[in-house]
Amino acid sequence: MADSYDVIVIGGGPGGYVAAIRSAQLGKKTAVVEKDKPGGRCLNYACIPAKTMLHTAELYEHARNSADLGVTVEGASLDWKALGKRRAKVSETLAGGVKMLWDKNKVAMIEGEGSLTAEGNVMVGDSSYEAGAVVLATGSVALPIPGVEFGDRILDTWGAWSLDEQPKKIAVVGAGASGSEIASAYGRFGTEVLLVEMLDQILPLEDKDMAKVVERAFKKQNITIATGAPVENVEAGKGSVKFSYGGESAEVDYLCIAGGRAPDTEPLNLSEAGVETEENGRIKIDSYQRTTKDGVYAIGDLVRGPALAHKASEEGVVAVEHAAGADTHPVDVELVPGATFCHPQVASVGLTEAQAKEAGHDIKVGKFKLGGVGAATVYDDRDGLVKIVADSKYGEILGAHVVGNRACDMISELVDTMALEGGYQELARIVHPHPTISEAVLDAARAVDGWATHQ
């Protein structure tokens, strides 16, 4: 036996690294098993690189289109190599920050790939580690199109964000959060983008009204959109990729597949350890993240609910608090906000209007366009919408949806209101600072009863 720990976390991504820090804060001897870099896929290959690239896309777009604001930028150009260096530096900085936090909290990092033993302990290479509790936090892996393999000019999302050259043409398959972010960044970089979605709308998990706002904005960003269009007949050559979609054909420099992910459970030895999975491959858990094996917890993309970094982080906290016998409360996956950082941003929580109706709710809906508040004109940020879906009898907010350049910050106010069981009536009476984009939330709440001030 190499060593023993009170808690071992397998996976150092946003769920795992937060779980480890919280465990150490509770006085537990803690280790993290990580086969790559602190921060895992999110910090090094996904969320953070994506947002770094998207931020540059926003700045580049402003530089080229700010003359009406009184700022003329002559000769604005995109330095692709410099952008790549900054993307890598941002991830390196944040990964170093995670390692610093582990060191500060006396969390040991065990380098390698971890798996469970039949006893519920952890193997890393040839070394065995005894664990009072184990938290599985290995995240997910990309799924290709059936019959198509990643490689060369067939990219996963990291492949799209880490290209050595800026392509003239790129196709993105899957218009969910990841695909929409890639399309929005590359379109604003000046690349010709084809965004293909098999379902009947882009951002298929979002409310239809919000997807329509984003679609209109995308069409101004050098993006061609095709919905209801499965991709077929993919042929990757040395210099391009040919394929068909919805009765059309295309040839592009690169094809990025952003259509889905699966739990990364293969290395974990779940079956021998007695950890059961659902039919979809996700690990069975109870409300405190406990698996079917005593002392083993699972979080993040491995379990039910949306595959989001912030959900994983909170689940990690719950898991280690429960393992330590501390007071805790389960994560309400219905109140986990979605956040997509395309332009304009999209954020939501709870039910869409269609879902609320399908569930049998008698609803009232309030909508307010961002352009109606003064700050939207001041900050040249008029493309957007706030929508509130509420129960007509008691005023409970069943769902809230925001499109706009600050949507992913604005949604927290609506999540808080729902979590604290406030209704749209209370939200409609809360004083919001002026001039801010958040005043659109105020007017959307008032719009439910038809008295939005600036409608």
C-alpha positions as CSV (number, residue, x, y, z in Angstrom):
1,M,0.0,0.0,0.0
2,A,1.6,3.2,-1.2
3,D,-0.3,5.6,1.1
4,S,-3.7,6.3,2.5
5,Y,-6.0,9.3,2.4
6,D,-9.4,10.3,3.9
7,V,-10.6,11.4,0.4
8,I,-9.2,10.7,-3.0
9,V,-10.6,12.6,-6.0
10,I,-10.1,11.0,-9.4
11,G,-10.0,13.9,-11.9
12,G,-8.7,17.4,-11.4
13,G,-11.2,19.4,-13.5
14,P,-13.6,22.0,-12.1
15,G,-15.6,19.4,-10.2
16,G,-12.6,17.5,-8.9
17,Y,-10.3,20.4,-7.9
18,V,-13.1,22.2,-6.0
19,A,-14.1,18.9,-4.3
20,A,-10.5,18.4,-3.2
21,I,-10.1,21.9,-1.8
22,R,-13.4,21.7,0.1
23,S,-12.3,18.3,1.5
24,A,-9.1,19.8,2.8
25,Q,-10.9,22.7,4.3
26,L,-12.9,20.2,6.3
27,G,-9.7,18.8,7.7
28,K,-9.5,15.7,5.6
29,K,-6.2,14.3,4.2
30,T,-6.9,14.6,0.5
31,A,-5.4,13.7,-2.8
32,V,-6.3,14.3,-6.4
33,V,-5.4,11.9,-9.2
34,E,-4.9,13.7,-12.5
35,K,-3.4,12.2,-15.7
36,D,-2.8,15.6,-17.4
37,K,-2.8,19.1,-15.9
38,P,-4.5,20.7,-12.9
39,G,-7.9,22.1,-14.0
40,G,-8.5,19.1,-16.3
41,R,-10.2,19.5,-19.6
42,C,-12.2,22.6,-18.8
43,L,-9.3,24.8,-17.9
44,N,-6.9,23.4,-20.5
45,Y,-8.9,22.3,-23.5
46,A,-12.5,23.4,-23.3
47,C,-14.2,26.2,-21.3
48,I,-11.3,28.5,-20.7
49,P,-9.6,28.3,-24.1
50,A,-13.1,28.8,-25.7
51,K,-13.8,31.9,-23.8
52,T,-10.3,33.3,-24.4
53,M,-10.8,32.9,-28.1
54,L,-14.4,34.4,-27.9
55,H,-13.1,37.4,-26.0
56,T,-10.6,38.1,-28.8
57,A,-13.4,37.7,-31.4
58,E,-15.4,40.3,-29.5
59,L,-12.5,42.8,-29.4
60,Y,-11.7,42.2,-33.0
61,E,-15.3,42.8,-34.0
62,H,-15.4,46.0,-31.9
63,A,-12.1,47.2,-33.5
64,R,-13.6,46.8,-37.0
65,N,-17.1,48.2,-36.3
66,S,-16.6,51.0,-33.8
67,A,-16.6,54.1,-36.1
68,D,-20.2,54.9,-35.1
69,L,-19.0,55.0,-31.5
70,G,-16.4,57.6,-32.3
71,V,-13.5,55.2,-32.4
72,T,-11.8,54.6,-35.7
73,V,-9.3,51.7,-35.8
74,E,-7.3,51.6,-39.0
75,G,-5.7,48.4,-40.2
76,A,-7.1,46.1,-37.5
77,S,-5.9,42.6,-38.1
78,L,-5.9,39.3,-36.4
79,D,-2.6,37.8,-35.3
80,W,-3.4,34.1,-35.1
81,K,-0.1,33.0,-33.6
82,A,-0.4,35.7,-30.9
83,L,-3.9,34.6,-30.1
84,G,-2.8,31.0,-29.8
85,K,0.0,32.0,-27.4
86,R,-2.5,34.0,-25.3
87,R,-4.9,31.1,-25.2
88,A,-2.2,28.8,-24.0
89,K,-1.0,31.4,-21.4
90,V,-4.4,31.9,-19.9
91,S,-4.9,28.2,-19.4
92,E,-1.3,27.8,-18.1
93,T,-2.0,30.6,-15.6
94,L,-5.2,29.2,-14.3
95,A,-3.9,25.6,-14.1
96,G,-1.0,27.0,-12.1
97,G,-3.5,28.7,-9.9
98,V,-5.3,25.4,-9.2
99,K,-2.0,23.8,-8.3
100,M,-1.2,26.7,-6.0
101,L,-4.6,26.2,-4.2
102,W,-4.0,22.5,-3.8
103,D,-0.6,23.2,-2.3
104,K,-2.0,25.9,0.0
105,N,-4.6,23.5,1.2
106,K,-2.1,20.5,1.5
107,V,-3.9,18.5,-1.2
108,A,-1.6,16.0,-2.8
109,M,-1.5,15.6,-6.5
110,I,-1.0,12.0,-7.8
111,E,0.0,12.0,-11.4
112,G,-1.5,9.3,-13.5
113,E,-4.8,7.6,-14.5
114,G,-6.9,6.4,-11.6
115,S,-9.2,3.4,-11.3
116,L,-11.2,1.7,-8.5
117,T,-10.4,-1.6,-6.9
118,A,-13.0,-4.1,-5.8
119,E,-12.5,-2.8,-2.2
120,G,-13.2,0.8,-3.2
121,N,-9.6,2.0,-3.1
122,V,-7.7,3.6,-5.9
123,M,-5.0,2.2,-8.3
124,V,-2.7,4.6,-10.1
125,G,-0.3,2.7,-12.3
126,D,1.2,0.0,-10.1
127,S,0.5,1.9,-6.9
128,S,-2.5,1.3,-4.7
129,Y,-3.9,4.0,-2.4
130,E,-6.3,3.4,0.5
131,A,-9.2,5.8,0.6
132,G,-11.9,6.5,3.2
133,A,-14.0,8.0,0.3
134,V,-13.4,8.3,-3.4
135,V,-15.0,11.0,-5.6
136,L,-15.2,10.1,-9.3
137,A,-14.7,13.3,-11.4
138,T,-13.3,12.2,-14.7
139,G,-15.7,14.2,-16.9
140,S,-16.6,13.2,-20.5
141,V,-15.2,12.4,-23.9
142,A,-16.2,13.7,-27.4
143,L,-18.5,11.6,-29.6
144,P,-17.8,11.5,-33.3
145,I,-20.5,11.1,-36.0
146,P,-21.1,7.3,-36.5
147,G,-18.6,6.1,-39.1
148,V,-16.4,9.1,-38.9
149,E,-13.2,9.3,-36.8
150,F,-11.5,12.3,-35.4
151,G,-8.1,13.2,-36.9
152,D,-6.4,15.5,-39.3
153,R,-9.2,17.7,-40.8
154,I,-12.0,16.1,-38.7
155,L,-11.9,18.0,-35.4
156,D,-13.4,17.8,-31.9
157,T,-14.0,21.1,-30.1
158,W,-10.4,21.3,-28.8
159,G,-9.2,20.7,-32.3
160,A,-11.2,23.7,-33.4
161,W,-9.9,26.0,-30.7
162,S,-6.3,24.9,-31.2
163,L,-5.8,25.1,-35.0
164,D,-2.4,26.4,-36.1
165,E,-3.9,28.3,-38.9
166,Q,-7.1,30.3,-39.4
167,P,-9.2,28.4,-41.9
168,K,-11.0,30.2,-44.8
169,K,-14.0,27.8,-44.4
170,I,-15.1,25.7,-41.4
171,A,-18.2,23.6,-40.9
172,V,-19.4,23.0,-37.3
173,V,-21.7,20.0,-36.8
174,G,-24.0,20.5,-33.7
175,A,-25.4,23.9,-32.8
176,G,-25.6,23.4,-29.1
177,A,-23.5,25.4,-26.7
178,S,-20.1,24.3,-27.8
179,G,-20.9,24.4,-31.5
180,S,-22.5,27.8,-31.3
181,E,-19.5,29.2,-29.5
182,I,-17.1,27.9,-32.2
183,A,-19.3,29.2,-35.0
184,S,-19.7,32.6,-33.3
185,A,-15.9,33.0,-32.7
186,Y,-14.8,31.9,-36.2
187,G,-17.5,33.9,-38.0
188,R,-16.3,37.1,-36.3
189,F,-12.7,36.2,-37.0
190,G,-13.6,36.4,-40.7
191,T,-13.8,32.7,-41.4
192,E,-16.8,31.5,-43.6
193,V,-18.8,29.2,-41.2
194,L,-21.4,26.6,-41.9
195,L,-23.3,25.6,-38.8
196,V,-25.3,22.4,-39.2
197,E,-27.8,21.1,-36.7
198,M,-29.8,17.8,-37.1
199,L,-32.7,19.1,-35.0
200,D,-35.1,21.9,-36.1
201,Q,-33.4,24.8,-34.3
202,I,-30.0,26.0,-33.2
203,L,-29.4,25.8,-29.4
204,P,-32.0,23.0,-29.3
205,L,-32.1,23.0,-25.5
206,E,-33.1,26.7,-25.3
207,D,-36.5,28.4,-25.6
208,K,-37.5,28.9,-29.2
209,D,-37.8,32.6,-28.8
210,M,-34.2,32.9,-27.6
211,A,-32.9,30.7,-30.4
212,K,-34.5,32.9,-33.0
213,V,-32.8,36.0,-31.6
214,V,-29.4,34.2,-31.7
215,E,-30.1,32.9,-35.2
216,R,-30.7,36.5,-36.5
217,A,-27.5,37.7,-34.9
218,F,-25.5,34.7,-36.3
219,K,-26.5,35.5,-39.8
220,K,-24.7,38.9,-39.4
221,Q,-21.5,37.0,-38.3
222,N,-20.5,35.3,-41.5
223,I,-22.4,32.1,-40.4
224,T,-24.7,30.1,-42.7
225,I,-27.2,28.0,-40.7
226,A,-28.7,24.7,-41.7
227,T,-31.2,23.0,-39.3
228,G,-33.0,19.7,-39.7
229,A,-29.9,18.6,-41.6
230,P,-28.1,15.4,-40.7
231,V,-24.5,15.2,-41.9
232,E,-23.6,12.3,-44.2
233,N,-21.0,11.0,-46.7
234,V,-18.0,12.6,-45.0
235,E,-14.8,12.4,-47.0
236,A,-11.6,13.9,-45.5
237,G,-8.8,14.6,-48.0
238,K,-5.4,16.2,-47.6
239,G,-6.6,19.7,-48.0
240,S,-10.3,19.7,-47.4
241,V,-13.4,17.8,-46.2
242,K,-16.4,17.1,-48.3
243,F,-19.8,16.1,-47.0
244,S,-23.5,16.3,-47.5
245,Y,-26.2,17.7,-45.2
246,G,-30.0,18.0,-45.7
247,G,-29.8,17.5,-49.4
248,E,-26.9,19.9,-49.9
249,S,-23.2,19.3,-50.3
250,A,-20.2,21.3,-49.0
251,E,-16.4,21.4,-49.1
252,V,-14.6,23.1,-46.2
253,D,-11.1,23.3,-44.8
254,Y,-12.1,21.7,-41.6
255,L,-15.1,19.9,-40.2
256,C,-15.6,20.2,-36.4
257,I,-18.0,17.7,-34.7
258,A,-19.5,19.3,-31.6
259,G,-22.6,17.1,-31.4
260,G,-22.2,15.3,-28.1
261,R,-20.2,13.8,-25.3
262,A,-20.2,10.6,-23.2
263,P,-19.1,10.0,-19.6
264,D,-15.4,9.1,-19.4
265,T,-15.8,6.0,-17.3
266,E,-13.8,3.3,-19.3
267,P,-10.6,3.6,-17.2
268,L,-12.5,3.6,-13.8
269,N,-13.1,-0.2,-13.5
270,L,-16.7,0.5,-12.4
271,S,-18.0,-3.0,-12.8
272,E,-15.4,-4.8,-10.7
273,A,-15.8,-2.1,-8.0
274,G,-19.6,-2.6,-7.9
275,V,-20.5,0.9,-9.2
276,E,-23.7,0.7,-11.3
277,T,-24.5,2.8,-14.4
278,E,-27.7,3.9,-16.1
279,E,-28.6,2.8,-19.6
280,N,-27.1,6.0,-21.0
281,G,-23.7,5.2,-19.4
282,R,-24.0,7.7,-16.6
283,I,-23.3,6.5,-13.0
284,K,-26.2,5.9,-10.7
285,I,-26.2,8.2,-7.7
286,D,-28.5,9.4,-4.9
287,S,-29.1,13.0,-4.0
288,Y,-25.8,13.3,-2.1
289,Q,-23.8,12.0,-5.1
290,R,-23.3,8.5,-3.6
291,T,-22.9,5.6,-6.0
292,T,-24.0,2.0,-5.5
293,K,-20.6,1.3,-3.9
294,D,-20.2,2.4,-0.3
295,G,-17.7,5.3,0.1
296,V,-17.7,6.1,-3.7
297,Y,-19.2,9.3,-5.0
298,A,-19.6,10.6,-8.6
299,I,-20.1,14.1,-9.9
300,G,-20.2,16.2,-13.0
301,D,-20.5,14.8,-16.5
302,L,-20.5,11.3,-15.1
303,V,-24.0,11.7,-13.6
304,R,-27.5,13.0,-14.3
305,G,-28.2,16.6,-15.1
306,P,-26.5,19.1,-17.5
307,A,-22.8,18.6,-18.2
308,L,-21.7,21.9,-16.9
309,A,-18.5,22.9,-15.0
310,H,-20.4,24.9,-12.4
311,K,-22.8,22.0,-11.7
312,A,-19.8,19.7,-11.2
313,S,-18.1,22.1,-8.8
314,E,-21.2,22.3,-6.5
315,E,-21.7,18.5,-6.7
316,G,-18.1,18.0,-5.6
317,V,-18.7,20.2,-2.6
318,V,-21.8,18.2,-1.7
319,A,-20.0,14.9,-2.1
320,V,-17.0,15.6,0.2
321,E,-19.2,17.4,2.8
322,H,-21.4,14.3,2.9
323,A,-18.3,12.1,3.1
324,A,-17.0,14.2,6.0
325,G,-20.3,14.1,7.9
326,A,-20.7,17.9,7.5
327,D,-24.0,19.6,7.0
328,T,-24.8,19.9,3.3
329,H,-27.7,19.9,0.9
330,P,-28.2,18.3,-2.5
331,V,-27.8,20.1,-5.8
332,D,-31.1,20.9,-7.4
333,V,-30.3,20.1,-11.0
334,E,-33.4,21.9,-12.1
335,L,-31.9,25.2,-10.9
336,V,-28.5,24.8,-12.6
337,P,-28.2,27.7,-15.1
338,G,-27.1,27.0,-18.7
339,A,-24.6,29.5,-20.1
340,T,-23.5,29.8,-23.7
341,F,-20.9,32.4,-24.6
342,C,-21.5,32.9,-28.2
343,H,-22.5,36.5,-29.3
344,P,-25.0,37.3,-28.1
345,Q,-24.7,35.2,-25.0
346,V,-27.5,32.8,-24.0
347,A,-28.4,31.9,-20.4
348,S,-31.3,30.1,-19.0
349,V,-32.7,28.2,-16.0
350,G,-35.8,26.1,-15.5
351,L,-38.4,25.3,-18.1
352,T,-38.9,26.7,-21.6
353,E,-42.4,27.9,-22.5
354,A,-43.0,24.7,-24.5
355,Q,-41.8,22.5,-21.6
356,A,-44.0,24.4,-19.1
357,K,-47.1,23.9,-21.2
358,E,-46.2,20.2,-21.8
359,A,-45.9,19.7,-18.1
360,G,-49.5,21.0,-17.7
361,H,-48.8,24.4,-16.1
362,D,-51.2,27.3,-16.6
363,I,-48.6,29.9,-17.4
364,K,-48.1,33.6,-18.0
365,V,-45.2,34.9,-20.0
366,G,-43.3,38.2,-19.8
367,K,-40.9,39.3,-22.6
368,F,-38.7,42.3,-22.8
369,K,-36.3,43.3,-25.5
370,L,-32.9,44.5,-24.3
371,G,-33.1,47.5,-26.6
372,G,-35.9,48.9,-24.5
373,V,-33.6,49.9,-21.6
374,G,-31.4,53.0,-21.8
375,A,-28.1,51.1,-21.0
376,A,-28.5,48.9,-24.1
377,T,-28.3,52.0,-26.3
378,V,-25.5,53.6,-24.3
379,Y,-23.4,50.4,-24.5
380,D,-24.4,49.5,-28.1
381,D,-25.8,46.2,-26.9
382,R,-29.4,46.2,-28.2
383,D,-29.6,42.6,-29.6
384,G,-31.3,40.5,-26.9
385,L,-34.3,39.4,-25.0
386,V,-35.4,38.5,-21.4
387,K,-38.2,36.0,-21.1
388,I,-39.9,34.9,-17.9
389,V,-42.3,31.9,-17.8
390,A,-44.4,32.0,-14.7
391,D,-47.2,30.0,-13.0
392,S,-50.4,32.1,-13.5
393,K,-51.9,31.2,-10.1
394,Y,-49.1,31.8,-7.6
395,G,-46.5,33.7,-9.6
396,E,-43.8,31.0,-9.3
397,I,-41.0,31.5,-11.9
398,L,-40.9,28.2,-13.8
399,G,-38.3,29.3,-16.3
400,A,-36.1,32.3,-17.1
401,H,-34.2,33.0,-20.3
402,V,-31.8,35.7,-21.3
403,V,-30.1,36.6,-24.6
404,G,-27.6,39.4,-24.7
405,N,-24.0,40.3,-24.3
406,R,-24.2,40.0,-20.5
407,A,-26.7,37.2,-20.3
408,C,-24.4,34.8,-18.5
409,D,-24.0,37.3,-15.6
410,M,-27.7,38.4,-15.7
411,I,-29.1,34.9,-15.2
412,S,-27.8,34.6,-11.6
413,E,-30.4,37.1,-10.3
414,L,-33.2,34.9,-11.8
415,V,-31.6,31.7,-10.4
416,D,-31.5,33.3,-6.9
417,T,-35.1,34.5,-7.1
418,M,-36.2,30.9,-8.0
419,A,-34.0,29.3,-5.4
420,L,-35.4,31.5,-2.7
421,E,-39.0,30.8,-3.9
422,G,-39.6,34.4,-4.9
423,G,-42.2,35.0,-7.6
424,Y,-42.1,37.3,-10.6
425,Q,-44.2,39.8,-8.6
426,E,-41.4,40.2,-6.0
427,L,-38.8,40.6,-8.8
428,A,-41.0,43.3,-10.4
429,R,-40.7,45.4,-7.3
430,I,-36.9,45.1,-6.7
431,V,-35.1,48.3,-7.4
432,H,-32.4,47.8,-10.1
433,P,-29.6,50.3,-10.7
434,H,-29.8,52.7,-13.6
435,P,-28.5,52.6,-16.3
436,T,-27.8,48.9,-16.5
437,I,-28.8,46.0,-18.8
438,S,-30.2,44.3,-15.7
439,E,-33.2,46.7,-15.9
440,A,-34.4,44.5,-18.7
441,V,-35.0,41.7,-16.1
442,L,-37.1,44.2,-14.1
443,D,-39.2,45.1,-17.1
444,A,-39.6,41.4,-18.1
445,A,-41.0,40.6,-14.7
446,R,-43.4,43.5,-15.0
447,A,-44.3,42.4,-18.5
448,V,-45.8,39.2,-17.1
449,D,-48.7,41.3,-15.9
450,G,-48.5,43.7,-18.8
451,W,-47.0,46.8,-17.1
452,A,-43.4,46.9,-18.4
453,T,-42.4,50.5,-18.2
454,H,-40.3,50.7,-21.3
455,Q,-42.2,48.3,-23.6
